[in-house]
Amino acid sequence: MPQTFNVGSRSLFVTLTAWLCIAWSLGACAAAVVQYAQVASLMPQWQLEQAALPLVTGWLVGYLPWVMGAGAMLSVALVASAVGLLLRLEWARRAFIGLLAMVIVVTLAGLWLQHEVVQALMQATLHGVNLPPQVLGLFGGFATAAQAMAALVTLALCGFFAWVIRRLMSDSVRQEFA
């Protein structure tokens, strides 16, 4: 029995995915510009303290502007592929899937980046401050709780992205791009 496809029918899933990605990516580009400015303002202070930082953290702080620039470029590429997804272009669907997979990998690697930067900032901040041990423990507990919550949100977001990839690879969505 032959299988019938309705070529050209537009699903709400692809449209919402494309618009949501356009909005998130443009927001990420704007955030990257702000973060780049913040990092640039902190670089002179970090350059002075880089000798006191652990080896990997010092290396990471030195290349942080490049990492953030790569994130901004990934966001721009996602905007372009999301626009192609709206137009139902096959190359855009494939590029979007590949870029979303790259976003998952980068986001999971960003957990380590986040941990290192927060630890470096906490060490630099708490090194020069005289606080009672109870307050230091409370501050450390809040920082740990914030990092754990950020990790849970990141893992949930990566799971959502994996679901979007799986859905974009389904036969019902692929037939829209025929």
C-alpha positions as CSV (number, residue, x, y, z in Angstrom):
1,M,0.0,0.0,0.0
2,P,1.5,3.3,-1.0
3,Q,2.3,5.9,1.7
4,T,0.7,9.4,1.0
5,F,2.5,12.5,2.2
6,N,0.9,15.9,2.3
7,V,3.8,17.9,1.0
8,G,3.8,21.6,1.8
9,S,1.5,21.3,4.9
10,R,3.1,23.5,7.7
11,S,3.1,22.2,11.2
12,L,2.8,24.4,14.2
13,F,5.8,22.6,15.8
14,V,8.3,23.7,13.1
15,T,6.9,27.3,13.1
16,L,7.0,27.7,16.9
17,T,10.5,26.0,17.1
18,A,11.8,28.5,14.5
19,W,10.3,31.6,16.1
20,L,11.4,30.5,19.6
21,C,14.9,29.8,18.4
22,I,15.0,33.2,16.6
23,A,13.9,35.0,19.8
24,W,16.3,33.0,22.0
25,S,19.3,33.4,19.7
26,L,18.8,37.2,19.3
27,G,18.5,37.4,23.1
28,A,21.7,35.4,23.4
29,C,23.5,37.7,20.9
30,A,22.5,40.7,23.0
31,A,23.5,39.0,26.2
32,A,26.9,38.1,24.6
33,V,27.5,41.7,23.8
34,V,26.8,42.8,27.4
35,Q,28.9,40.0,28.8
36,Y,31.7,40.8,26.5
37,A,31.7,44.3,27.8
38,Q,31.6,43.1,31.4
39,V,34.5,40.7,30.8
40,A,36.5,43.4,29.1
41,S,36.0,45.7,32.1
42,L,37.2,42.9,34.5
43,M,40.2,41.8,32.4
44,P,42.7,44.3,33.8
45,Q,41.8,43.1,37.4
46,W,42.0,39.4,36.4
47,Q,45.3,39.9,34.6
48,L,46.8,41.2,37.9
49,E,45.3,38.2,39.8
50,Q,46.0,35.6,37.1
51,A,49.3,34.5,38.8
52,A,47.2,33.6,41.9
53,L,44.7,31.6,40.0
54,P,45.1,27.9,39.4
55,L,46.6,27.0,36.0
56,V,43.5,25.9,34.2
57,T,41.4,28.8,35.6
58,G,44.0,31.3,34.6
59,W,44.1,29.8,31.1
60,L,40.3,29.9,31.0
61,V,40.1,33.5,32.1
62,G,42.7,34.5,29.4
63,Y,40.6,32.9,26.6
64,L,37.1,33.9,28.0
65,P,36.5,36.7,25.4
66,W,37.2,34.2,22.6
67,V,34.8,31.6,24.1
68,M,32.1,34.3,24.4
69,G,32.7,35.4,20.8
70,A,32.3,31.8,19.6
71,G,29.0,31.6,21.5
72,A,27.8,34.8,19.8
73,M,28.7,33.4,16.4
74,L,26.8,30.2,17.2
75,S,23.8,32.3,18.1
76,V,24.0,34.1,14.7
77,A,24.2,30.8,12.9
78,L,21.2,29.6,14.8
79,V,19.2,32.7,13.7
80,A,20.1,32.0,10.1
81,S,19.1,28.4,10.2
82,A,15.9,29.2,12.1
83,V,14.9,31.6,9.4
84,G,15.5,28.8,6.8
85,L,13.4,26.5,9.0
86,L,10.6,29.0,8.8
87,L,10.9,28.9,5.0
88,R,10.9,25.1,5.1
89,L,14.3,24.7,3.4
90,E,15.9,21.2,3.8
91,W,19.4,22.5,4.3
92,A,18.2,24.7,7.1
93,R,16.6,21.7,8.9
94,R,19.8,19.8,8.7
95,A,21.9,22.7,9.7
96,F,19.5,23.5,12.6
97,I,19.8,19.9,13.8
98,G,23.6,20.0,13.6
99,L,23.8,23.4,15.3
100,L,21.3,22.3,18.1
101,A,23.5,19.3,18.7
102,M,26.5,21.6,18.9
103,V,24.6,23.8,21.4
104,I,24.0,20.8,23.6
105,V,27.7,19.9,23.7
106,V,28.7,23.6,24.3
107,T,26.0,24.0,27.0
108,L,27.2,20.9,28.8
109,A,30.8,22.1,28.6
110,G,29.6,25.4,29.8
111,L,28.7,23.8,33.1
112,W,32.5,23.3,33.7
113,L,33.2,26.9,32.5
114,Q,30.5,28.3,34.8
115,H,31.9,26.3,37.8
116,E,35.5,27.5,37.2
117,V,34.5,31.2,36.7
118,V,32.3,31.2,39.8
119,Q,35.0,29.5,41.9
120,A,37.6,32.0,40.7
121,L,35.3,35.0,41.4
122,M,34.5,33.6,44.9
123,Q,38.2,33.1,45.7
124,A,39.1,36.5,44.5
125,T,36.2,38.1,46.4
126,L,36.5,36.2,49.6
127,H,40.3,36.5,49.7
128,G,40.3,40.2,50.6
129,V,37.3,40.3,52.9
130,N,37.3,39.7,56.6
131,L,34.0,37.9,57.4
132,P,33.1,35.6,60.3
133,P,33.3,31.9,59.4
134,Q,29.5,31.5,59.8
135,V,28.9,34.1,57.1
136,L,31.5,32.5,54.8
137,G,29.8,29.2,55.2
138,L,26.4,30.7,54.4
139,F,27.8,32.5,51.4
140,G,29.4,29.2,50.2
141,G,26.1,27.4,50.7
142,F,24.2,29.9,48.6
143,A,26.9,29.7,45.8
144,T,26.7,25.9,45.8
145,A,22.9,26.0,45.7
146,A,22.9,28.4,42.8
147,Q,25.4,26.3,40.9
148,A,23.3,23.1,41.5
149,M,20.1,24.9,40.3
150,A,21.9,26.2,37.2
151,A,23.1,22.7,36.5
152,L,19.6,21.3,36.8
153,V,18.2,24.0,34.5
154,T,21.0,23.4,32.0
155,L,20.4,19.6,31.9
156,A,16.7,20.1,31.5
157,L,17.3,22.5,28.6
158,C,19.7,20.0,27.0
159,G,17.0,17.4,27.3
160,F,14.5,19.7,25.6
161,F,16.9,20.4,22.8
162,A,17.4,16.6,22.3
163,W,13.7,16.2,22.1
164,V,13.5,19.0,19.4
165,I,16.2,17.3,17.4
166,R,14.4,13.9,17.6
167,R,11.1,15.6,16.5
168,L,12.8,17.4,13.6
169,M,14.2,14.1,12.4
170,S,10.7,12.4,12.4
171,D,9.0,11.5,9.1
172,S,6.1,13.8,9.7
173,V,8.3,16.8,10.0
174,R,10.7,15.8,7.2
175,Q,7.9,15.6,4.7
176,E,7.3,19.3,5.2
177,F,10.7,20.0,3.7
178,A,10.3,17.8,0.6
